[in-house]
């Protein structure tokens, strides 16, 4: 990692601690009625009651809207500057640096590893040279990502400060809404208890000709009173939503602070450790290669000595064995003799079997010849008897 980036990351540690130590006010939960309010609060409530003009509908509709003006300015300024904080780029940078390191496989240091068919086909470099090239690429990627992380850290710190301001203004708006609600409820109580009854009495005392106009004014006053009641209800809903937004702002701030702390820890501690480990991996591999070269030389010498001694032993055994053998092996002579005797015996047996078969054939021939003579003699006798019967005359 570049020295300048490291120094900037270390300097940001104090700023992170300062931002994290800023206390934030907690919102109140109860509305204070005009009668129970302290003098300064009561004066503020009466001041907001004076903003109401019950004869002006627009005055009732816009009642309390002035409290939101400053909050809108702060929100719009933040949106124009950063369009609301997005932790995506910073998170992407953190994931990118982790992916870069994970993609750096120390197993690729093994120079004895066989190249895959794809590596052979594409003509990729030897494992260790490829590793060194990848190490340089990883180093450049780490430098780039750390620079991006430092920028994200500054942006997040700025966002945290802006969120502090937004939180304060939102809390002021929340409290201001409470004053307007108290003022509206006080005004409603005044209308119900004093203004409307007085108007009713005044209308009742009017002559018949003027009662129609007076009754219309009374109806308008009651309608304005109902509009104010609805407006006060809307302000209560707005106050509730505003109160819910306060912990949301705090949560975003806490996430920002955690992310800034993580980025700073990565820049100050993790990245230098990764670089040290990668550098050690290269150095260790070089030492390993040298040791393996020495080991291979020693192994070759021992293999030659062992192979020569083994070959000498095997060759000597073959030579001495052949020297001690006769011209003919006794086993070969014995086998030849046995085969010869078996051949003579088989010849005699075959001759005896042939003689026996010839004798049987002669007997069979004599039998067939005798049988043939008997058959011919029987045929002649049958023919003579047939001729004698034919010569006798008929009666």
C-alpha positions in Angstrom: 0.0 0.0 0.0 1.2 3.5 -0.8 2.8 5.4 2.1 0.6 8.4 1.6 -2.6 6.3 1.7 -1.4 4.7 4.9 -0.7 8.0 6.5 -4.0 9.4 5.5 -5.8 6.3 6.9 -3.9 6.7 10.2 -4.8 10.4 10.5 -8.5 9.5 9.9 -8.5 7.4 13.0 -8.7 10.5 15.3 -11.6 12.0 13.2 -13.5 8.7 13.4 -13.2 8.7 17.2 -14.4 12.3 17.3 -17.4 11.6 15.1 -18.3 8.5 17.1 -18.2 10.4 20.4 -20.8 13.0 19.4 -23.8 12.6 21.7 -27.3 13.0 20.3 -30.4 14.3 22.1 -33.3 12.0 22.8 -36.9 13.1 21.8 -39.6 13.7 24.3 -42.7 11.5 24.1 -45.5 13.6 25.8 -47.3 16.7 24.7 -47.5 19.6 27.1 -50.8 21.3 27.4 -50.9 25.1 27.5 -52.1 25.2 31.1 -49.3 22.9 32.4 -46.5 24.3 30.3 -43.7 26.4 31.8 -43.7 30.1 31.0 -41.3 29.9 28.0 -43.1 27.0 26.5 -46.5 28.6 27.1 -45.4 31.7 25.4 -44.2 29.7 22.4 -47.6 27.9 22.2 -49.5 31.2 22.3 -47.3 32.6 19.6 -48.3 29.7 17.4 -51.9 30.2 18.3 -51.7 33.7 17.0 -50.8 32.3 13.6 -54.3 30.9 13.3 -57.0 33.0 11.5 -60.2 31.0 11.8 -61.8 33.1 9.1 -59.0 32.1 6.6 -59.1 28.5 5.4 -55.6 28.7 4.0 -54.4 29.7 7.5 -55.8 26.5 8.9 -54.5 24.3 6.1 -51.0 25.6 6.4 -51.0 25.6 10.2 -47.6 24.1 11.3 -46.1 23.9 7.8 -43.5 26.6 8.7 -41.9 24.1 11.2 -40.8 21.9 8.3 -39.1 24.6 6.2 -35.7 24.3 7.7 -35.8 20.5 7.8 -36.6 20.5 4.1 -33.6 22.7 3.4 -31.2 20.4 5.2 -32.7 17.3 3.4 -32.5 18.9 0.0 -28.9 19.9 0.6 -28.0 16.4 1.5 -29.8 15.0 -1.6 -28.1 17.5 -3.8 -24.7 16.6 -2.4 -24.8 12.8 -2.1 -28.4 11.9 -3.0 -28.7 10.1 0.2 -25.8 7.9 1.4 -25.2 4.7 -0.5 -22.9 2.2 1.1 -22.8 0.2 -2.1 -19.6 1.6 -3.6 -17.7 1.2 -0.3 -19.1 -2.3 0.2 -18.1 -3.1 -3.4 -14.6 -2.0 -2.7 -14.3 -4.1 0.4 -15.7 -7.1 -1.5 -13.3 -6.3 -4.4 -10.2 -6.4 -2.3 -11.3 -9.7 -0.6 -12.0 -11.2 -4.0 -8.6 -10.1 -5.2 -6.8 -11.8 -2.3 -9.0 -14.9 -2.5 -8.2 -15.2 -6.2 -4.5 -15.3 -5.3 -3.9 -19.0 -4.8 -0.7 -20.0 -3.0 -1.1 -23.5 -4.5 0.0 -22.0 -7.8 3.5 -21.7 -6.3 4.0 -25.4 -6.8 6.4 -25.6 -9.8 5.9 -29.3 -10.0 2.3 -28.9 -10.7 1.4 -30.3 -14.1 -0.2 -27.8 -16.4 -3.7 -28.5 -17.5 -4.6 -29.3 -21.1 -6.0 -25.8 -21.5 -2.7 -24.2 -20.2 -0.7 -26.4 -22.6 -3.1 -25.5 -25.5 -2.9 -21.7 -24.8 0.9 -21.9 -24.1 0.6 -20.4 -20.6 3.8 -19.7 -18.7 5.3 -21.9 -16.0 3.6 -21.9 -12.7 6.0 -19.7 -10.7 6.5 -17.1 -13.5 2.8 -17.0 -13.8 2.6 -16.5 -10.0 5.0 -13.6 -10.1 3.0 -11.9 -12.8 -0.2 -12.4 -10.9 1.5 -11.1 -7.7 2.3 -7.9 -9.5 -1.3 -7.6 -10.7 -2.6 -8.2 -7.2 -0.4 -5.5 -5.8 -1.6 -3.0 -8.3 -5.2 -4.0 -7.6 -4.7 -3.6 -3.8 -3.2 -0.1 -4.3 -6.2 0.9 -6.4 -8.8 -0.5 -4.1 -7.2 1.0 -1.0 -7.2 4.4 -2.7 -10.9 3.9 -3.4 -11.6 2.9 0.2 -9.9 6.0 1.5 -12.2 8.1 -0.7 -15.2 6.2 0.5 -14.1 6.7 4.1 -14.0 10.5 3.7 -17.4 10.5 2.0 -18.9 8.4 4.8 -17.4 10.7 7.5 -19.0 13.6 5.7 -22.3 11.8 5.5 -22.2 11.0 9.2 -21.8 14.7 10.0 -24.6 15.6 7.6 -26.8 12.9 9.3 -26.0 14.5 12.7 -27.3 17.8 11.4 -30.4 16.1 9.9 -31.1 14.3 13.2 -30.9 17.6 15.1 -33.2 19.4 12.6 -35.6 16.4 12.6 -35.7 16.5 16.4 -36.3 20.3 16.3 -39.1 19.6 13.8 -40.5 16.9 16.1 -40.5 19.3 19.1 -41.9 22.1 17.0 -44.8 19.9 15.9 -45.5 19.3 19.6 -45.8 23.0 20.1 -48.2 23.4 17.1 -50.3 20.5 18.3 -50.5 22.0 21.8 -51.4 25.3 20.2 -54.1 23.7 18.0 -55.6 21.8 20.9 -55.6 25.0 23.0 -57.3 26.8 20.2 -59.9 24.1 19.8 -60.6 24.2 23.6 -61.0 28.0 23.3 -63.4 27.6 20.4 -65.5 25.0 22.1 -65.5 26.7 25.5 -65.7 30.4 24.6 -65.8 31.5 20.9 -68.5 29.2 19.5 -70.9 29.5 22.6 -70.4 33.3 22.4 -71.2 33.3 18.7 -74.3 31.1 19.3 -75.5 33.5 21.9 -74.9 36.5 19.6 -76.8 34.8 16.7 -79.7 34.0 19.0 -79.9 37.7 20.0 -80.0 38.9 16.4 -83.2 40.1 14.8 -84.9 37.6 12.5 -83.7 39.4 9.4 -80.1 39.1 10.4 -80.3 35.6 11.8 -79.7 33.9 8.4 -76.4 35.7 8.0 -75.4 35.1 11.6 -76.3 31.4 11.3 -74.1 31.1 8.3 -71.2 32.7 10.1 -71.8 30.3 13.0 -71.7 27.3 10.5 -68.5 28.6 8.9 -67.0 28.9 12.4 -67.9 25.4 13.3 -66.6 24.2 9.9 -63.4 26.0 10.5 -63.2 24.4 13.9 -63.6 20.9 12.4 -60.9 21.8 9.8 -58.6 22.8 12.6 -59.3 19.5 14.4 -58.4 17.5 11.3 -55.3 19.6 10.8 -54.2 18.9 14.4 -54.8 15.2 13.8 -52.6 15.3 10.7 -49.9 17.1 12.8 -50.1 14.3 15.3 -49.7 11.7 12.6 -46.7 13.7 11.2 -45.2 13.9 14.6 -45.5 10.1 15.0 -43.8 9.5 11.7 -41.1 12.0 12.5 -40.4 10.2 15.8 -40.1 7.0 13.8 -37.6 8.5 11.5 -35.3 9.5 14.3 -34.1 6.0 15.2 -33.9 5.3 11.4 -31.4 8.2 11.1 -29.5 6.8 14.1 -29.4 3.4 12.6 -28.0 4.7 9.3 -25.4 6.6 11.3 -24.4 3.5 13.3 -24.0 1.6 10.1 -21.9 4.4 8.6 -19.7 4.5 11.7 -19.2 0.7 11.7 -18.4 0.8 8.0 -15.9 3.6 8.4 -14.3 1.8 11.3 -14.0 -1.4 9.2 -12.5 0.5 6.2 -10.0 2.2 8.5 -9.1 -1.1 10.1 -8.7 -2.7 6.7 -6.4 0.1 5.5 -4.3 0.4 8.6 -4.0 -3.3 9.7 -5.4 -5.8 7.2 -3.9 -4.6 3.9 -0.3 -4.3 5.2 -0.7 -7.8 6.7 -1.9 -9.1 3.3 1.1 -7.5 1.6 3.5 -8.9 4.1 2.1 -12.4 3.8 2.2 -12.2 0.0 5.8 -11.0 0.0 6.7 -13.9 2.4 5.0 -16.3 0.1 7.2 -15.3 -2.8 10.4 -15.4 -0.6 9.5 -18.7 0.9 8.9 -20.2 -2.6 12.3 -19.0 -3.9 14.0 -20.6 -0.9 12.0 -23.7 -1.5 13.0 -23.8 -5.1 16.7 -23.5 -4.1 16.4 -26.3 -1.5 14.6 -28.5 -4.0 17.3 -28.0 -6.5 19.9 -29.2 -4.0 17.7 -32.1 -2.9 17.2 -33.1 -6.6 21.0 -33.2 -7.1 21.6 -35.3 -4.0 18.7 -37.6 -5.0 20.1 -38.1 -8.5 23.5 -39.0 -7.0 22.0 -41.5 -4.6 19.8 -42.9 -7.4 22.8 -43.5 -9.6 24.8 -45.2 -6.9 21.8 -47.4 -5.9 20.9 -48.2 -9.5 24.5 -49.1 -10.5 24.9 -51.4 -7.5 21.6 -53.1 -8.2 22.4 -53.5 -11.9 25.8 -55.1 -11.0 24.2 -57.5 -8.7 21.6 -58.6 -11.2 24.1 -58.9 -14.1 26.5 -61.0 -11.9 23.7 -63.3 -10.9 22.8 -63.9 -14.6 26.3 -64.5 -15.7 27.2 -66.9 -12.9 23.9 -68.8 -13.4 24.6 -69.3 -17.1 28.2 -70.4 -16.4 27.1 -73.1 -14.0 24.5 -74.6 -16.4 25.3 -77.7 -18.6 24.8 -77.9 -22.3 21.4 -79.6 -21.6 19.4 -79.2 -18.5 18.6 -82.4 -16.8 15.0 -81.3 -16.6 14.8 -80.8 -20.3 16.3 -84.3 -20.9 13.9 -85.9 -18.5 11.0 -84.2 -20.1 12.1 -85.2 -23.6 12.4 -88.8 -22.4 9.0 -88.8 -20.8 7.5 -87.3 -24.0 9.2 -90.0 -26.1 8.0 -92.9 -23.9 4.5 -91.5 -24.0 4.7 -91.2 -27.8 5.7 -94.9 -28.2 3.0 -96.1 -25.8 0.4 -94.0 -27.6 1.6 -95.6 -31.0 1.2 -99.1 -29.6 -2.2 -98.3 -28.1 -3.4 -96.8 -31.4 -2.1 -99.9 -33.3 -3.9 -102.3 -31.0 -7.1 -100.3 -31.3 -6.8 -100.4 -35.1 -6.3 -104.2 -35.1 -9.4 -104.7 -32.9 -11.5 -102.4 -35.1 -10.4 -104.3 -38.2 -11.4 -107.7 -36.6 -14.8 -106.3 -35.7 -15.2 -105.0 -39.2 -14.4 -108.4 -40.7 -17.1 -110.0 -38.5 -19.5 -107.4 -39.4 -18.8 -107.9 -43.2 -19.3 -111.7 -42.8 -22.6 -111.1 -41.1 -23.8 -108.7 -43.7 -22.7 -111.1 -46.5 -24.6 -114.0 -44.9 -27.7 -111.8 -44.4 -27.6 -110.8 -48.1 -27.4 -114.4 -49.3 -30.4 -115.4 -47.2 -32.4 -112.5 -48.5 -31.6 -113.4 -52.2 -32.4 -117.1 -51.6 -35.8 -116.2 -50.1 -36.6 -114.0 -53.0 -35.9 -116.8 -55.6 -38.2 -119.3 -53.7 -41.0 -116.7 -53.7 -40.7 -116.2 -57.5 -40.8 -120.0 -58.3 -44.0 -120.5 -56.3 -45.7 -117.7 -58.2 -44.9 -119.3 -61.6 -46.4 -122.7 -60.7 -49.7 -121.3 -59.7 -50.1 -119.5 -63.0 -49.9 -122.7 -65.2 -53.0 -124.5 -63.6 -56.1 -124.4 -65.9 -59.4 -123.0 -64.7 -62.6 -125.3 -64.5 
